[in-house]
Amino acid sequence: QVQLVESGGGLVQAGGSLRLSCAASGRTVSKYAMGWFRQAPGKEREFVAAISWAGGSTNYADSVKGRFTVSRDNAKDTLYLEMNSLEPEDTAVYYCAARSEAFRGMSYEVKDFGSWGQGTQVTVSS
């Protein structure tokens, strides 16, 4: 069983930047496509970004495209989310997740991810 721990969240003004990290332990995630999701109060968890298991392909929600960048370092079993030009609408708890099966392609659906972190709060003030 893999454990995922997010870090890097915080309070930032609109237009600012944050870099989230997600460290895996227990087993390697280097063979698993991974993703970032977020959940704002009163809303469902939504897809933010995904990256293939080898890191060569990425996918983004339209709302963050051009502002967020997902990357991974498989040697460190760590996933990253670089967030720029943050907007108040980006305020949410951000979760990293690993797909349930190894060597599968990217996904944007919550049901395809079997391992989740505890989340890190990102608050963007206007």
C-alpha positions in Angstrom: 0.0 0.0 0.0 1.4 3.4 -1.0 1.1 6.5 1.2 0.9 9.9 -0.4 1.7 13.1 1.5 1.1 16.5 0.0 2.8 19.7 1.0 3.3 23.2 -0.2 -0.1 24.6 0.3 -0.8 28.0 1.9 -2.3 31.4 1.6 -1.3 33.5 -1.4 -2.6 36.7 -3.1 -4.2 36.6 -6.5 -1.6 36.5 -9.2 0.8 34.7 -7.0 2.4 31.2 -7.2 2.7 28.0 -5.2 4.4 24.7 -5.8 2.8 21.6 -4.4 4.7 18.4 -3.8 3.4 14.9 -3.2 5.8 12.4 -1.7 5.1 8.6 -2.0 6.2 6.0 0.5 5.5 2.3 1.1 6.0 1.4 -2.5 7.1 3.1 -5.7 4.6 5.0 -7.8 7.0 5.2 -10.8 4.9 2.7 -12.7 1.6 4.5 -12.0 0.0 7.5 -13.8 -0.8 10.1 -11.3 -3.1 13.1 -10.9 -4.0 16.2 -9.0 -7.5 16.9 -7.9 -9.1 19.7 -5.8 -12.2 20.1 -3.8 -13.7 23.4 -2.7 -16.2 23.7 0.1 -19.6 22.5 -1.0 -18.4 21.2 -4.3 -17.4 17.8 -5.7 -13.8 16.8 -6.1 -12.6 17.9 -9.6 -9.8 17.0 -11.9 -6.9 19.4 -12.1 -4.0 17.7 -13.9 -2.6 14.3 -14.8 0.7 12.9 -15.8 1.6 9.6 -17.4 3.7 7.0 -15.5 6.9 7.9 -17.4 6.2 11.6 -17.2 6.1 12.1 -21.0 2.4 13.1 -21.3 0.3 15.5 -19.3 -3.3 16.7 -19.3 -5.0 19.6 -17.7 -8.5 20.9 -16.8 -9.4 23.8 -19.0 -9.6 26.1 -16.0 -5.9 25.7 -15.2 -4.4 25.1 -18.6 -1.6 27.5 -19.2 -1.2 28.4 -15.5 -0.5 25.0 -13.8 2.3 22.6 -14.7 2.4 19.0 -13.4 5.7 17.1 -13.3 7.2 14.1 -11.5 10.6 12.8 -10.4 10.3 9.0 -10.4 13.8 8.7 -8.8 12.3 10.5 -5.8 8.8 9.1 -6.1 7.5 12.6 -6.0 4.8 14.5 -7.9 4.7 18.2 -8.3 2.2 20.9 -9.3 3.5 24.3 -10.1 0.7 26.9 -9.9 1.1 30.3 -11.3 -1.3 33.3 -11.8 -3.5 32.0 -9.0 -7.0 33.1 -8.8 -9.5 33.2 -5.9 -11.4 30.4 -7.8 -8.4 28.1 -7.3 -9.1 28.1 -3.5 -9.6 24.4 -2.5 -8.0 21.4 -0.8 -5.6 19.9 -3.3 -5.1 16.1 -3.4 -2.6 14.0 -5.3 -3.6 10.5 -6.3 -2.1 7.4 -8.0 -4.0 5.2 -10.4 -5.1 1.8 -9.1 -3.3 -0.2 -11.8 0.3 0.1 -13.0 1.2 1.1 -16.6 -2.3 2.4 -17.3 -2.8 5.7 -19.2 -3.7 9.0 -17.7 -7.2 9.5 -16.3 -9.3 12.5 -15.1 -11.8 10.3 -13.2 -11.8 10.0 -9.5 -12.8 6.3 -9.7 -9.6 5.3 -11.5 -7.4 6.4 -8.6 -6.9 4.0 -5.7 -4.4 5.9 -3.6 -5.0 9.4 -2.2 -3.1 11.8 -0.1 -4.7 13.7 2.8 -4.8 17.0 0.9 -3.2 20.4 1.3 -5.2 23.7 1.6 -4.6 26.4 -1.0 -6.2 29.7 -0.3 -6.0 32.6 -2.8 -7.1 36.0 -1.6 -8.4 38.7 -3.9 
